[in-house]
């Protein structure tokens, strides 16, 4: 029997400032092709997730990595997390300054320390000790996609993420963000919080995007798995239910999820969500609006 593989990417949900999303859709489609080829060649879900999120961080098209916006003091604080569903291991960084790829630092936390999360100065010290690529000139490295004059509430949710199912039946998830524009120094949203913005286990892999505070209060990512485990819900029903619980508290956003059978779910409660998927049956889709 031919192994099942599946892959999904997101470049953020929420208000889409520029209605022309051609560049983002093209980029997501290109990455989907690269990720699919890697999975078909036998790459692990974890490796593909890191590779895809790295590319999303580097693109400068989303509120993550190069496209991140500064906080209210003009500094760039980045967050990321990654989770290996096969081992239920995870790594995360938050309020990270000065390093090119937060997702790579997060994976190093997972694999090279006994911890799950490192923050601020500790995360930066660890990244430096691990020889992670540094940002030498923030002024030229960052290309914020959000207007400097925008209010925090006007910011399009631009978190990036990836979930994957590999040929060995293993699931993984990763998420990265620069957070919201003009945020208070030290503000941390759902992205680096395992169970809120990212989750992967033997049932499902999930990456969320939206108003982080609401995703934290609803523990959205882990809630998807819980609904599947305790209630026998499908990945579609579980994802929709977890988002609805978040929405009842006043938030908006979306998520991508893949179950062990290769079923992909990409619901969102917002105007649009930049997304792409290679379903377990081979179907592909790329889109922003409904």
C-alpha positions in Angstrom: 0.0 0.0 0.0 1.3 3.4 -1.0 2.2 5.6 2.0 0.0 8.7 2.6 1.6 12.1 2.9 0.0 15.4 3.5 1.1 19.0 3.9 -0.5 22.4 4.8 0.9 25.9 5.0 -0.5 29.2 6.2 0.7 32.8 5.9 -1.8 34.3 8.4 -5.5 34.9 8.8 -7.4 38.1 9.4 -8.0 41.4 7.5 -6.1 41.4 4.2 -4.8 45.0 3.8 -4.0 44.6 0.1 -6.6 42.7 -1.8 -4.0 41.6 -4.4 -2.5 38.5 -2.8 -0.9 37.1 -6.0 2.6 37.1 -4.6 1.6 35.3 -1.4 -0.4 32.7 -3.2 2.4 32.1 -5.7 4.9 31.7 -2.9 2.7 29.3 -0.9 2.1 27.3 -4.1 5.9 27.1 -4.8 6.6 26.0 -1.2 3.9 23.4 -1.4 5.5 21.8 -4.4 8.9 21.7 -2.7 7.5 20.3 0.5 5.5 17.7 -1.3 8.6 16.5 -3.2 10.5 16.2 0.1 7.8 14.2 1.8 7.5 11.9 -1.3 11.3 11.4 -1.2 11.0 10.2 2.4 11.8 13.3 4.4 10.5 13.5 7.9 7.5 15.6 8.8 9.6 17.5 11.3 12.3 18.4 8.8 9.8 19.5 6.2 7.9 21.7 8.8 11.2 23.4 9.7 12.1 23.9 6.1 8.8 25.4 5.1 8.6 27.7 8.1 12.2 28.9 7.5 11.2 29.8 3.9 8.1 31.6 5.1 10.2 33.6 7.6 12.7 34.6 4.9 10.1 35.6 2.3 9.2 39.0 3.9 5.6 38.6 2.8 4.1 37.8 6.1 4.2 39.1 9.7 7.0 36.7 10.6 10.7 36.7 10.1 11.8 39.5 7.7 8.2 40.8 7.3 7.8 41.3 11.1 6.8 44.7 12.5 8.4 46.5 15.5 7.0 46.8 19.0 6.2 50.2 20.5 9.9 50.8 21.2 10.9 50.1 17.6 12.4 46.7 18.4 11.7 43.4 16.7 10.8 40.5 19.0 10.1 37.2 17.3 8.4 34.0 18.5 8.3 30.5 17.2 7.5 26.9 18.2 7.8 23.4 16.7 6.5 20.1 17.9 7.3 16.5 16.9 4.1 14.4 17.2 5.9 11.1 17.2 7.8 11.9 20.3 5.5 14.6 21.8 8.6 16.7 22.1 8.6 20.5 21.5 10.7 23.6 21.5 9.9 27.3 21.5 11.4 30.7 21.7 9.8 34.1 22.5 10.9 37.7 22.5 13.9 36.7 20.4 16.1 39.5 19.1 18.8 39.4 16.5 18.5 36.0 14.8 17.3 35.2 11.3 15.3 32.0 11.9 13.3 31.7 15.1 11.9 28.3 14.1 15.4 26.9 13.8 16.3 28.2 17.3 13.0 26.6 18.6 14.0 23.2 17.1 17.4 23.5 18.8 15.7 24.2 22.1 13.7 21.0 21.6 16.7 18.8 20.6 19.6 20.3 22.5 18.1 21.3 25.9 15.9 19.7 28.5 13.5 22.6 28.2 10.5 23.5 26.0 10.8 27.3 25.9 13.5 29.9 26.2 12.7 33.6 26.4 14.3 36.9 25.8 18.0 37.2 26.8 18.1 33.5 27.6 16.9 32.6 24.2 19.4 34.9 22.6 22.3 33.6 24.6 21.4 30.0 23.7 21.0 30.9 20.0 24.5 32.5 20.0 26.0 29.5 21.7 24.5 27.3 19.1 26.0 29.4 16.3 22.6 30.4 14.8 22.7 33.0 12.0 22.5 36.5 13.3 20.9 39.7 12.0 23.8 42.2 11.5 21.7 45.2 10.4 18.0 45.1 11.5 17.3 48.3 9.3 18.1 46.4 6.1 17.0 42.9 7.2 13.5 43.6 8.2 10.9 44.7 5.6 7.7 45.2 7.7 4.6 44.5 5.7 2.4 46.6 8.1 2.1 50.4 8.0 4.1 52.0 10.8 1.1 54.3 11.5 -1.4 51.4 11.9 -3.0 50.7 15.3 -2.4 47.3 16.8 -6.1 46.3 16.2 -5.7 47.2 12.5 -2.9 44.7 11.9 -3.5 41.8 9.6 -2.7 38.6 11.4 0.4 37.4 9.6 1.7 34.5 11.6 3.1 31.6 9.4 2.9 27.9 10.0 3.1 24.4 8.6 1.8 21.0 9.5 2.9 17.8 7.8 2.3 14.0 7.7 5.2 11.9 6.5 5.4 8.5 4.8 6.1 6.9 8.2 2.8 8.2 9.6 4.4 10.8 11.8 3.0 14.3 12.3 4.7 17.6 13.1 3.7 21.3 13.4 5.5 24.6 13.5 4.5 28.3 13.8 6.4 31.6 13.7 5.5 35.2 14.1 6.8 38.7 14.7 3.6 39.4 16.7 1.4 42.4 16.5 2.5 45.9 15.5 3.2 48.3 18.3 2.9 45.6 21.0 4.3 46.2 24.4 7.9 44.9 24.9 7.8 41.3 26.1 4.3 40.6 24.7 3.9 37.0 23.9 1.0 35.6 21.9 -0.1 32.0 21.2 2.6 31.2 18.6 5.3 29.9 20.9 2.9 28.4 23.4 2.5 24.7 23.0 -1.2 23.8 23.1 -2.3 27.3 22.2 -0.7 28.1 18.8 1.0 24.8 18.0 0.3 21.1 18.7 1.3 17.7 17.3 0.7 14.2 18.6 -0.3 10.8 17.2 -3.7 12.1 16.1 -3.3 15.5 14.6 -0.9 18.4 13.9 -2.1 22.0 14.3 -0.8 25.5 13.6 -2.9 28.5 14.5 -3.0 32.1 13.3 -5.1 35.1 14.6 -5.5 37.2 17.7 -3.1 35.4 20.0 -4.6 36.3 23.3 -7.9 34.6 22.4 -6.1 31.5 21.1 -4.3 31.3 24.4 -7.5 31.6 26.5 -9.1 28.8 24.4 -6.0 26.5 24.2 -7.1 26.1 20.5 -4.4 23.9 19.1 -4.5 21.2 21.9 -8.3 21.5 22.0 -8.5 20.2 18.4 -6.7 17.0 19.5 -8.8 16.7 22.7 -12.1 16.9 20.7 -10.8 14.1 18.5 -9.5 11.9 21.3 -12.4 12.3 23.8 -15.4 13.0 21.5 -14.4 11.0 18.4 -14.7 14.2 16.3 -13.2 14.3 12.8 -10.4 16.8 12.1 -12.9 19.1 10.4 -15.4 19.0 13.2 -12.7 19.3 15.9 -11.0 22.3 14.2 -14.3 24.1 13.7 -15.4 23.5 17.3 -12.1 24.7 18.7 -12.3 27.9 16.6 -15.9 28.5 17.6 -14.9 28.3 21.3 -12.3 30.9 20.6 -14.7 33.1 18.7 -17.2 33.1 21.6 -14.6 34.9 23.6 -14.3 37.7 20.9 -11.4 36.6 18.8 -10.9 35.7 15.2 -8.4 33.8 13.1 -7.9 30.4 11.7 -5.8 27.2 11.7 -4.4 24.4 9.6 -4.6 20.8 10.8 -3.8 17.3 9.4 -4.9 14.0 10.9 -3.1 10.6 10.8 -5.1 9.6 7.7 -4.0 12.7 5.7 -7.2 14.7 6.0 -6.5 18.4 5.9 -8.7 21.0 7.6 -8.1 24.8 7.1 -11.0 26.7 8.7 -10.9 30.4 9.5 -13.2 33.0 11.2 -11.9 36.1 9.4 -12.0 37.8 6.0 -9.4 35.5 4.6 -6.5 33.2 5.4 -3.4 32.7 3.2 -3.2 28.9 2.9 -2.1 26.0 0.8 -2.5 22.2 1.1 -1.5 18.9 -0.4 -4.2 16.5 0.8 -3.6 12.9 1.5 -5.4 11.9 -1.6 -3.1 14.0 -3.7 -5.4 17.1 -4.2 -3.8 20.5 -4.0 -5.3 23.9 -3.2 -4.0 27.4 -2.7 -6.1 30.3 -1.7 -6.8 33.3 0.5 -10.6 34.0 0.3 -13.5 31.6 0.3 
